[in-house]
Amino acid sequence: MLLGVTMLLALGSMAQEAAVEPEELPPSIELTLIDGSRLSGVPALTTVPLTTSFAELELPLTQIRSLEIAAVREQVLIVLQNKDKLTGHTKLKEIRLAVL
């Protein structure tokens, strides 16, 4: 069980290095665990479920800049690519990665 996770998307830098459009590359993420360990890879999920005080959302992974999961009660802070912030709860139980 991951008690604290930060997820960062790395879309732009990979696309520039390979000289292809971002849509052609699967989004990669970096998970930083509570102990400081890091995992990088391509996620199996394409959306993140989020329940806020005003709606239930399925946020596309490509619109998320970072996601921080608190150790208590599955509370999350999501920062979108446009730097808007959303807080709420998620039913996300696991993040499966194809490791790079």
C-alpha positions as CSV (number, residue, x, y, z in Angstrom):
1,M,0.0,0.0,0.0
2,L,1.4,3.4,-1.0
3,L,0.9,5.8,1.8
4,G,2.0,8.9,-0.1
5,V,2.6,9.3,-3.8
6,T,3.4,12.2,-6.1
7,M,2.9,11.6,-9.8
8,L,4.4,13.8,-12.4
9,L,3.7,13.6,-16.1
10,A,6.5,13.9,-18.6
11,L,5.0,14.6,-21.9
12,G,6.8,17.5,-23.5
13,S,10.4,16.6,-22.9
14,M,10.2,13.1,-24.4
15,A,8.5,14.4,-27.5
16,Q,11.1,17.1,-28.1
17,E,14.0,14.6,-27.7
18,A,12.4,12.2,-30.2
19,A,11.2,14.9,-32.6
20,V,7.7,13.5,-32.8
21,E,4.3,14.9,-31.8
22,P,3.3,14.4,-28.1
23,E,0.1,12.6,-29.2
24,E,2.3,9.8,-30.7
25,L,4.0,9.0,-27.4
26,P,2.3,7.3,-24.5
27,P,2.5,9.6,-21.4
28,S,5.1,8.5,-18.9
29,I,4.9,9.3,-15.2
30,E,7.2,9.4,-12.3
31,L,6.0,8.1,-8.9
32,T,7.8,9.4,-5.8
33,L,7.0,7.2,-2.9
34,I,6.8,8.4,0.7
35,D,10.3,7.0,1.4
36,G,11.8,9.0,-1.5
37,S,12.0,6.1,-3.9
38,R,11.1,6.8,-7.5
39,L,9.5,4.7,-10.2
40,S,9.2,5.8,-13.8
41,G,7.1,4.2,-16.5
42,V,4.0,4.2,-18.8
43,P,0.8,3.9,-16.8
44,A,-2.0,1.4,-17.6
45,L,-4.6,4.0,-16.7
46,T,-5.7,6.8,-18.9
47,T,-7.9,8.7,-16.5
48,V,-7.9,9.5,-12.7
49,P,-11.3,9.3,-10.9
50,L,-11.8,12.3,-8.6
51,T,-14.7,13.2,-6.3
52,T,-14.9,16.8,-5.3
53,S,-17.5,18.8,-3.3
54,F,-19.2,19.7,-6.6
55,A,-18.8,16.8,-9.0
56,E,-17.5,13.3,-9.8
57,L,-14.8,13.6,-12.5
58,E,-12.7,11.3,-14.7
59,L,-9.6,13.5,-15.4
60,P,-7.6,12.5,-18.5
61,L,-4.0,11.8,-17.5
62,T,-2.7,14.1,-20.2
63,Q,-4.4,17.1,-18.5
64,I,-2.6,16.4,-15.1
65,R,0.7,18.0,-14.3
66,S,1.0,16.4,-10.8
67,L,-1.1,14.4,-8.4
68,E,-0.4,14.0,-4.7
69,I,-2.2,11.3,-2.7
70,A,-2.3,11.9,1.1
71,A,-1.7,9.0,3.5
72,V,-5.1,9.5,5.1
73,R,-8.6,8.9,3.5
74,E,-7.4,8.9,-0.1
75,Q,-7.4,12.7,-0.3
76,V,-5.7,14.0,-3.4
77,L,-4.4,17.3,-4.7
78,I,-4.3,17.5,-8.5
79,V,-2.5,20.2,-10.4
80,L,-3.6,20.5,-14.0
81,Q,-1.4,21.4,-17.0
82,N,-2.8,24.9,-16.9
83,K,-1.8,25.1,-13.1
84,D,-5.4,25.0,-11.8
85,K,-5.7,22.9,-8.6
86,L,-8.4,20.4,-7.6
87,T,-8.8,18.7,-4.3
88,G,-11.0,15.8,-3.4
89,H,-11.0,12.0,-2.9
90,T,-10.1,9.3,-5.3
91,K,-11.1,5.7,-5.7
92,L,-7.8,5.0,-7.3
93,K,-6.4,1.9,-5.6
94,E,-3.3,1.2,-7.6
95,I,-1.2,2.6,-10.4
96,R,0.2,-0.1,-12.7
97,L,3.3,0.8,-14.7
98,A,5.2,-0.6,-17.6
99,V,8.6,0.3,-16.4
100,L,10.9,2.1,-18.8
